[in-house]
Amino acid sequence: MSTSLLYHRFGIRGYEYRSQHFAENCTYFCIDQSRERLRCAECGSAAVWVHGRTERIFRTLPIGRQPSSIVFNVPRLCCLQCDTVRQAKIGFADPRKHYTRSFARYALELSRLMTIQDVANHLQVSWDTIKDIQANYLKSNFGKPRYGNLKQIAIDEISIGRGHRYFTVVLDLLTGAVVFVGDGKGADALEPFFRRLRRSRARIQAVASDMSTAYIRAIRQNIPRAVHVFDHFHVVKLFNDKLSAFRRHLYHEASAHDRRILKGTRWLLLKNPENLDEDRNELDRLQEALRLNEPLAIAYYLKEDLRQIWWQTDKRTARRVLRSWLARARILVADVEDCCRFDLLFP
């Protein structure tokens, strides 16, 4: 192996190949750095002298299915210019890493197609190594997002682990990047985000969130000119919660025969029609329950019509469909509120 192959094969420039050996199914390439290339890690001066060496081994690109490593005796340099003693900078690996930059790039390419465990097994390294590579990549590319280019954002909260610990997440809807993660939930968790947003002078055009009063108040106070959008998932989820409560009320008031039909229909009512399992006769069971109870059928078809609002081709048509849905809902509630508890759907 020559020094030129060291660069072309492993992306290592400025070092010289010395020797190689094989051990434990791995190929080890020993390299060195000439005296003329040594520089102080603090000031960059060439006026240094070697004050000892430390052997380090770096995992690099595999050869076929066999792992490869770079062995380098890192010199400890005493600088005559700034009077400091530091280890020389390593040009092919990041500080405090046991793998080369080319190895990290290869692992990231594999991560686009494979799980972390699959990549670790293929490269014969630990799961933690691949996770560390991914974390460093995300931190370097998305650790300090630029708020000045934000136009459309989404705000939501997620629960992490046990104990109801929440994080508030802000997402850039145009790029899909997470631009902020706040500890906790509600308006207080968003305060650091809004402070950075004001400093960046970003012009937010639209914000998507759930119907939390805390989010509504925070958005109106901090970005009042932005269009506030209640996203499809949370709107339909709210109606599904009301529909479940309505079905439960009808079940308790139904006769024994009707209860047998209504029993187990909760998930059928919440499922999208295209997701009903034909092999389990879910569509037939749902239709039988809807034929049995007219108020339940009215509520179910209101839910399905509500979903269609987001599938309209333009804003004007969506607005017309929404107004039509609201008018129909008011009429239906007025017609049947005396004979059933529709106030559970529309309190």
N, C-alpha and C positions, 0 to 999 in steps of 0.2 A: 504494500500500500504506500502511495506517495502522498506528499503534503498537499498536492493539488486535489487529490481525491478527498482529502479531509474537508476541503471547502465544498467541492461539487456534490459529495455524497451526504455530508452531515451539516453543511452550512457553517463550518468553523473556519474563520479567516484570521490570519495573523499568528498562527501557531504552527509548530513543526511536528511532523510525525516521527516518533522514535522507535516504537516496537509494538508488538501485540502478543497476547497470550489467551488461552482458552481455559475456562474453569466453570464448572457447574452449568454446563450447557449455555454459556454466555461468552461473547467475544469482547475482550478488553483491549482498547486502543490507548496506548500511552503517548501523550503529547507533551510538548514543552514550548516555552516562549523565549525568544532570543533576548539577550540583555538590552539590545537597542530599542526594543519595543516596550520596555517596562516604564510605567508612569505612576506618579503619585496619585492615589485615589482621592486625595483631598484637594490639591491645587493643580494637578496635571503636569507637574515638573518632571523632567527627565533626570534631574540630579538626585538619584536615589541609589541606595545600595541594599543588597539582599540581606535580610536579618532572619534567616530561617525559612523553612517551607513546611506546608501542611498538605498531606495527600488527600485529595477529594475524588470521589467517583460520581459521575453524572450519567444517568440513563439517557440514551440517545436513540435515534431511529433504528428499528430492527432490520436485520438482514434476512429477508425471507420471513420465516416464522421463528427465527432465533433472536433473542434479545442481544443488544450491544450496549457497551458502556464506554465512556471516556474517562481515562485516568489522568489527572493533572495535579502535579505538586505545586500548589498555589504559593507563590513567594510572598513573604512578609517584608514590606519595604520601609526603610527608614529614609525620610525625605530630608535633604540638606537645605531645601528652600523654606519649608514651613515648619520643619522640626517636629514632624508627626511620624508615628509608626502605624501603618495600616496594611492590611492585605491588599494585594493588587486586584483591580477590577477584573472580573471574568467577562470576556466579550461574548461568549456564546450561551450564557445562562444568567438568569436574574439572581439578585442577592438572596442568600439563604434558601436556594432551591437545589434539589438533588437531581434535576433533569435539565436538559438543554432546551433552548427556545424552539428548535426544530421539532423536538419530541412533543412539546406542548402544542404546537400548531397541528401536528399529525393527530394527536389525541382529540383536539377540537373538531377536526374534519370527520373523524370517526363518530364523534358524539352526535353529529347531525343525523346519523343513520342508525345508531345503536344506543342501547341503554348504558348507564355508567358501569354497571357490573360487566356487561359484555365487552366494553372497551378495556376495562381492567384485566379481564381474563385473556383477551387477545394480546395485549401488550405485556402480560405477565407482571403487573404491578398491583398495588393495593387499590381498593375502592377509594380510599382517602386521597390518593395521589391524583386520580382523575377528577374527583370533586374539587380538589385544591386548584387544579388547572382551570376548571370551569369558573370557579369563584373569582380567581384573579382576572380572567378575561372579562367577566361581567363588571367587576369593580373598575377596571381600567377604561372600559368603553361606556359604561352607564353609571359609574359611581357619582359623577358630578354632571347631571343633565343640564342642558342649557334651556332655561325657561323662556328666553326671548322669542323662540320660534313656535311656542305653543299656540295652537289655534282652537283645537277641540279636545276636551279632556273628559274622563269618566272618573267618578268617585264612588268607592264602595268599601265595605269593611269585611274582613275575613277573621275567622277564629283559628287560633293556633294551639294545637294540643289540648290538654285538659285544663280545667280551671277557668274556662271562659275568658281567656286572654285574647284580646282583639288588636288588630292592626288596621289602620285606615290607609288604603292604597289609592294613589292617583295615577291614572293611565293616560298616555298620549294616544288618542284614538287614531291619529293619522299614521303613526309609526309602530304602534303596539308596545312601546317601551314604557316601563314603570318609571315615573319621574319623581315619585315621593312615596315614602312609607312612614306613617305616623304611629306612634305608640298610643294605643287606646282607640276609642271610637267617639264620634260626635264632632262638634265644632272645635273643641279644644285641641284635638289631635291634628286639625288642619291649620292651626295658627302659624306654625313655622313655614308651612307651604305658602300661605298667603303673604307672609312677610317677604319671602324670596321672590314671589311673583310680582309684588309691587316694585321691588328693586330692579327687576329685569325689564319692567315696563312692557310686559307682554300684553297683547290684545286678544283676550280669550273671546272667541265667537260663540261657542256653545259648550254646555256642561251637561253630562248625563249622570243621573244618580237615582237612588230610590226616593221614596216619598217621605223620608224622615224630616220632621220639622226642624231638627238641628241643621241638616244640610241645606234646607230651603232658606233658613235664616242666614246661615254663613255665606251662601252664594249671593243672596241679595245685598248683604252688607259689603262684601269684598269685591265682587265682580258684577255689579248691577246691570251692566249693559249686555252681558252674555245671555244667550237664549238657554233657558233651563229646560232640559228634556228629561221626562220620566221614562226610563228605558223599558223596552218591551218585557223583559224577564220579570221585573219587579211589579209591573202593572198586572200582568196575567197571574203572577203568584198571589197578589193580594186578592184578586177575584177568586182564585182557586181556594184560598183559605175560607172565604165567605161561602163558597159553594160546598165545601166540606162540612161547615157548621150547619148549613141549610139542610143537607142530606141527613145529618145526624138528627136534627129536629124532626124531619119527616119520618125517620125510622122509628123514633120513640112514640110517635102518634099513630103509626100504621098498625093494621091488624096482623095477626100471626102469619097469615098467608102472604101478605105483602112484605112482611119483614124478611121472609125467606128469599124473596126476589131482590130486595134492596141490600141484603147482607153481602158484603164483599164487593160492592160496586164503587166504593170510594175511589180506588185507583183507576177504574175504568172511566170515571167521570173526569179525572184529572189528566189522563193520557190524551195526546193528540190522536185524532182518528186514524192517521196514517201509521201510527205506531201500535195499533191494536193487533194482538196475536190471533191470526185466523185458526191456527191449530188448537188453541185453547178456547175457541168459540167466544172470544171476548166481545166481538161486535154484536153477536146475537144476544148475549147476556145484557149488554148495555141497552140495546133497542127494546128488550123486554121490560127493563126497568123504566125506560122513558115512556113507553106506552102505558105502563101502570099508573104513573104519577105525572099529571100534566104540569103542575108547578115546577117539578124537577126538570122536565123536558124544556120548559121555558128558560129556566136558569142555565141549563147546559148549552142551549143554542145561543144564548146571549154571550156565554163564554167563548164559543167558537167564532161568533161574529166579531167579538172584540179582538181576537187574534188577527183577523184579516185586515185590520186598520193598518198594521205595519207593512203589509205586503202590497200596498197601493203603489202605483208607478210614479206618482208626483204628489207634491204637498197639497195642491188644490183638491185632488180627488180624495186624499186621506182626510182632509178637513171635512169634506162633505159626508164621507162615510162615518166619521166620528159623530158629527151632529145628528145624523140619522140614527145612529146607535143610541145616543143619549135620549132622543125623542121617543124612540121605541121602548126603551127601558122605563121611562116615566109613565108611558101609557100602560104598559103591562103591569107595573106596580100598582097603578091606580085602579086597574080593572080587577086585580085579584088580591089586593092587600086585606080585604075583609075576610077572605076564606083561608088564607095561609100566611105564614110568618115571613113575608118578603122583606120585612124590615131587617132580617138577618143579613140579607144581601146588600140592601141599601139603607143603612141606619141613618 
